[in-house]
Amino acid sequence: SSGKMNPSSSPSNRMMSDIDDAMTSRSTIDSFGKCMHYTAMLISIALLAFSLCITFAVNIEDDAEAEDDYNIPGAVTLLIVIFLLVWLATLEGGMVCLLGCQPIDPQIYFETHPIAYKCTVLASLNSTNLSRFIAGKQFLVVILIFIVDQLTKPVEGRDAMGISGWVSDVFLYEFALAMTFITLVMAQIVPQLIAKDCMLDFLNNHFSLMVIYASLAIEYSGLLHVVYLVPLCIRRFTSRSGNGEASEMLEDPAGMSSTFLFWLKVAMSSIIYIFSLTLVITALFDGNTEMWDDISPGLSLFLFVVVLMWGMLLQGVQVAIFALMKLPSERYRHRKTARLNFKAVFNHGSENVDNFLIGRQLLVTAFYFFMSKITHLDYPDDDTIWGVSQTVHDLLSFGLFGALVTTIPLLGGRIAGAVAPTIFLSNILILPNIYLCRYIGASEIVSVAWPICKMFKSDFLGWFKKDSEFFSVFAEEDNASDYSMPSRPTSTTSHTERDFDKISEL
């Protein structure tokens, strides 16, 4: 009424008040976020500790089926399982290393990391060998997890650590959550995190070289060659339909598709796969797998097909998403579903990508253990499949054929996602799975993997040295080299620094 403005209501004061309120709100949100993060970390640590304790108890008390079925003492079983998990971890971390070392000239670490040099020259710089390694690695991952599942499965009716009821069913008997979580954290996420920053040290050992040779040998044997029919069929389909994605097809999936030996391996692989599939389907119809007792044989077969297709989708979607990154947007602008799936992963920065990758890894690991359960033959003691002898039956029940039945479709999904990403991502079922992966990853259920990774990379253990430290030392020792890394900031960026930046972005 006096014509004077109240100082508290001036625009500048109102703006400062809004800023103070926003900062208070942000501080509250940050505090809540930290609280949730530490809570998730504690839950993750407790879950891993409980899983380790109950798994150790099953084997130390000789309650595992390996004791009854194969006469393997519990302590020996435990050592075998640890070795298999180390093998699996070497495969998972080695895959990250071989992909990450592709842009780097191997001559710069020839003298300091000679075994890593052999590994990368063998399977990283040669794209055909890298594809073969991926195929062999996929089969080894599946068969290793199948064997770990069978060795650690407890005898029904025995309660490890006195735990019974739904807890023992969830963690041991029905869902094997304990071994699933141990495998996911210790043999997959932790080695992947270590390998991301310590590629050269991770590869610089003879065991990694042996694992690469084993993967290449499995692919060379022809056991998996039936999967190479997938890109050939896709190329034939897209060329006939006039689809523009035909140019993305692999010209020669095995490097020798015009040779007689290649087609002989394809024929052999097809026969073995048909036999393996027949074996599993027969056991499902007979009700003699480890599928839950309340489920009928027909429903078991239906679940087998559905879960196997779901696994194909999970394997292919990651490959397709990153393959789509390399394409110009004009190539998939007309495919609305593919664009939605792509945006669901990459919107809101790298956090969504990380959550998607972690959640997908958890679902894939759970898929492996479920497939081990549904494909494992479980006939009564006085009965065998097809009336064969007990020795032959034990060989058929080992898990090799179930692993083949699982691996071939998974490789088919990966190849389909790589050679036809826009077609693959046009599937409407992919979007809900992407969101499911994101929500699982955002839960931070596997956050215990990060402090374990830091422990392995710490100066106290000194097992792994970061690649960035190695490249810095190299630059100081040889500033005149073509591959030297000038210190930041400079206007000139060397070959090695560009390569390392590229790896960091990846």
N, C-alpha and C positions, 0 to 999 in steps of 0.2 A: 504494500500500500504506500510505502514511502518511496517506491521507485528504485530501491537498492536491492541488488541481488544477494541472496544468502551465499556466503563463501563456500559453504559445504555443498551447495547445489551447482557450483560453476562447472562448466564442461571439463576443465582440466582436473578438478578434484574428483568429479564423477569418474573420469577415465582412470585416475590413480587408484580409486577405490575398487573399480572393476579389475584392475591389474592385481591388486592385493588379494581380492577374492579368488581370482584365477590361480595365483601362485599358491594360495592356501589349499585350494582344491587339488592342484597338481601335486603338492607335497603330500596331501592325504592319499592320493591315488598311488604315488610312488611308494609311500610307506606300506600301503595295502599290498602293492605288487611285490615288494621285498618280502613281506610276511608270507604271502602265498608261495613265493619262490623257495624260501627256506623250509616251509611246510612240505612242499613237494619233494625237496631234497631229502628231508628226513624220512618221508614215506618211502622214497626210492631206495635209500640206504637200508632201511629196515626190511624192505621186500627182498633185496639182494642177500642180506645177511641171513634171513630166514630160509630163503631158497637154498643157499649154500649149506646151512646147518642140516636141513632135512634131507638133502641129497647125500651129504656125507654120512648121515646116520643110516640111511638105507643100505649103503655099501659097507660101512664098517660093521654093522650088525648082521651082515650077510643076508639081508632081506630082499636083494635084487633077484630078478628072474635069471640073470646070467649065472648065478650060483646053482640054480636048479636045472636050467636047460643046457648049459655048456660047461658046468663044473669049474667055473672060474671063481676063485676066492674074491671076496669083496674088495680087499685092498688092491689086488691086481686089476680088478675092474675099474677101480678109481683111477689108477695110473693110466690105463688104456684110455679112459674118457678124457683125462687131462691132455694126453698126447693128441687125441682126435680134435679137441677144442683148439689146441695150439696150431694144428694143421689148418683148421677152418679159419682161425684168425690170420694166418699167413696168407691164405687165399684171398680173404676179404681186403686186408691191407695191401697185399700185392697188386690187386686190381686197381686200387686208387693210385698206387705208385706208378704203375705202367702207363696209365692214362695221363697222369700229371707230368711224367718225364718226356712225353712225346715232343713238346716244343723245344726241349733243351738239347743242345749238341752234346752227345755222350763223351766227346773227347775231353771236356773240361773236368770230368771226374774220373777219367780213365786210371790215373795213378792213385788217387786218394780212396776211391771206392771201386776196386777192380771187379768184385763179384756183382755189384749193382750195375756196372758197365755191361757185364755178360748178360744179365737179366734183361736190360732194356734193349740191347742189340738183338737178343733172341726173340723177344715177344712184344716190344713196344714200338720200335722203329719200323718193323715189317707189319703192315696193316693186315695182311693175310694171316700171319702168325698170331696177331692180336685177336682176330676173330676166332681163330682156332682155340686160343687160350681161354677165351670167354666161354666157348661151348664146353670144353673139358672142365673148366672151373665150375660151371653150373651143375654138371653131373656130380662132381666131387662134393660140392656143398650139400646136395640132396642126400647122397649116400652116406656122408659123414654124419649128418643130423639123424638119419634113419638109424644108423648103428648106435649113436649116442642114446637115442630114445629107447632102443631095445635093451641096451646094457643097463640103463638106470631105472628101468621100469620095475617097481616093487612087486613082490608076490602078493596076490590079493589075499586080504584077510590079516595081514601083518601090519601093525601100526608103528611107523617110525617115530621115535621120540615120544611114544605114547599118545600121538595125535590121531584122532579118528573123526568120523563124521564128514561133514561137507568140506572141511579144511583139507583133509587128506584126499578127498575125491578131486577137489579143484587143483591142488598142488602136485598130486602124485598119480592117482589112478585114472581118472576120467579125462582130465585136460592137460596134465603134465605142465602146469604153469611154472613150477619151480625150475625145471630144466629149460623151459622155453625162455624164461627171464635171464637165467645164467648165460645161455647161449647168445641171446640178443645183446646183452651188455658186454660180456667178457670176450666173446669170440667174433663179434661183428662191429658194434659201434665203437668200442675202445680202440681196436686196431685201425679202423677207418680214420678216427680222429688223430691217432698218432701218425699214420701214414700221410695225412694231409699236410703236415708241417715237416715231417722227417722222412721224406721219400727215399733218399739215398741211403741213410743208415738202416732203414727198415728192410731194404732189398739187399744190403751188403752182407749176406750170410749164405752159406751153402744150402741151408734148408729151404730158403726162398727159391733158389735155383732148382733144387730138386722138385719142389712143388710145381714150378712152371713146366719142367720137363714132363712130369706126371700128367698135367692137364693137356699138354700137346700130344702126348702118347695116346691118351684116351680118345681124343678127336681123330688122330691119325688111324686108330684101329678101325674106324668105320662104324662104331657102335651107335653114333648119333647122326649118321649121314642122312637119315630119312628127313631130318628137319630142313635140309637144303632144298627140299621140294617146295617149301613155303614161298621163298622169294621167286622161284621159277614160276609157280602158279600165279602169284600176284602180278608178276611182270606180264605173263600171258593175258591175264584178265584186263589189266589196265591198258595194254596195247590194243586189245580188241575193242574196248569201250571208248578208246580215244581220250582217256583221262590224262590230263597234263602231268600227273604225278609219275608217269611211266619213266621219266628221265631220272627219278630218284632210285629206281630199282638197281639192285646189285647186278652188275654185268656177269660176274662169275663168282658165285657165293663161296665155292671151295677152292678157287684158284685153278681148277682143272676139270670143270664140268663137262668138257668135251672128250675126256679120256674114258677108256673102257674100265679102268680101275675105279674111277669115281662111281660109275653107274653100278658096278659090281658091289661096292660098299653100300650104295643106296638100297639095292635089292636085299642084301644081307641084313641091313639095319631095319628095313621094313618087315622082314620075316620075324626078326627077333622082337620087334615092337608089337606086332600082331599077336605073337605067342604070349608076351608079357601081359598084354591087355586082356587076352582070353583067360589067362591064369587068374588075374585079379577079379574079373567079372564072375568067373565060375565060383570063386571063394565067396564073393558077395552074395550070389544067389543061394549058395549052400548055407549062408549064415555063419561061416567059419572065418571071419576076420575079427579084429578087435573092436569093431563097431559096437556101440551100446546095445545091450540085450533087448531093450524095449523097442528097437527100430526094426521093422520088417525088412526082408531082403530087397523087395522092390524099392522101398524108400531109401535103403542104403545105397542102391545103385543110382537113384536120382540125386542124392546128396553128393555122391562121388563125382558125377558129371558136373553138377552145379559148382561145387567147390573147385574142381579142376579148371573150369572156365573162369572162375573168379581169380584163381592164381595166375592164369594167362593174362587177364586184364591188369592185375597189379604189376606183373613183370613188364608188360608192354607200355603202360602209361608213362612211366618215368623215361623210358627210352624215347617215346614219341614226343613227349613234352620238350626235351632238350634237342631233339632233331628238328622240331618246329622252330626253335630259336634261330637256326641257321638259314631259314627260308625267309624271303621277303614277304611282307604282310599281304601283298597282292595274291600270293599263291593260295592263301586260305581265307581271304576276305569273304568269299561267297559261302563258306561253311560256318554257319552261326554256332553250331554246337562245339566245333573245334575251337573257335575263338573264346567261347565261354569257359571251356575247360582250361585253356591256356591262361586266361586272365585269373581264374580261380587259384592258380598256383603262384603267379608272379605279381598279382596286385599287392600293394602295401609292403613292397620291398622284400628283403631277403628273409624276414622272419617267417613269412608264409611258406617260402621255399624250404627252409630248415624244418619247420613243423611237418610239412608234407613228406619230406624225405624220411624223417625219423618215424612218423606214423606208418608210412608204407613199409619200412623195414620191420617194424614190430608185427604188422599184419602178415607179411611174407614169412617171417619166422614161425608164427603161429600156424600158418598154412602148412609149412613143412612138417611140423609135429602132428598135425591132424592127418595129413596124407600118410604119414608113417603108421598111424593107428588104423586107418581105413584100408590100407593095402597090405598089411602084415597078415600072413596066413596063421590062423589059430585053430587048428583041427584037434579033436580029442586024441589021446595017446594011442588008441587002438585004431585010428582012422587016418588015411592019407588022401590027398587030392588025386583024383583019377586012378586010385588004387595002386600008385607007384610004391616002390620000396621006401622004407623009412629014411634011408640015406639020401635018396633022390629028393624025398619030400623036405628034408632038412635043408638041402641045397636050394630048393625052390623057395623056402620060407625065409631065407637069409635076409632078403630085402633088396637084392640087386634088381629084380624084375619090377618091384614096386617103385624103385628109384627111377628106372627107365620110363615107366608109365607116367611118372610125374615130370621128369626132366624134358622129354620131347615137347609136350605142349607148352611148357614154360619158355623154352628156346624159340618155339614157333611164335609165341606172343612177343618176345623181344625182337625177333627179326621183322615181324609184321609192323611193329611200332617204329622200327628203324627205317624200313624201306618205303612205308606208306603212312607217315605220321598224320597227315590231315584226314585220311580215310579212317585210321584207327581212332583218332580223337573225336570223330563224328558220332561215336557211340554215346547214347543218352545215359547209359549206366555209369559212365566214368565220373560225371560231376558229383553225385552223392558219395562216391568212393574217395574223391579228392578231399571233400569236406570232412569225411570220416578220418582220413589220414591227418588232416590239419588239426582237428580237435584232439586226437590222440597225442600228436606231437606237442600241442600247446599245454597238455596236462603235465608235462615234464616228468612223466613216470620213469623215464630212464636217465634223469639228470645226474644220477650217481656216476655215470660214465665219464663225466667231465673231470671231477677230482681224481678219479683213477688214472685218466689220461695224463693229467698234470703230474701225478706221482711218477709215472713211467718216464716222463720227459724232464724230470727235475734233475738238478745238478747232483743231488744226493745219490741217485742211482746211476746217472750218467750213461744210460743205455742208448739214448737217442739224442742226436744233436739236430737242431733245426736247420733246414736247408738255407734259410736266410743268413745264418751265421757262417755257414760253409762258403756261400757265395761271396760274403763280405771279406773273408780271409783270402779267398782266391783273388779278389780284386786288389787287395793290398800287396799280395806277392807278385802279381804280374799285371801292373798297370798298363804295360805296353801291349798286352794281348788284345786280340780282336774281341774277346769275350769278357773284357774287364767291366766291372760295375762302378761307375763314378759315384762319388758320394752325393747325396741329395743336399740342396737342390742344385742342379746344373741344367743347362739348356740342351746338352747332348745326352741321349739315353742309349746305352750300349745294348748289344744283342742279348746278353744274358739277363740284364735288368728287364728288358721288355718281356723276355720269356718268363721270368719269375713273376712279373706283374700279371701276365696272362694266367699263370697257374693260380695265383692268389685270387683273382676274380672268379676263376672256375670253382 
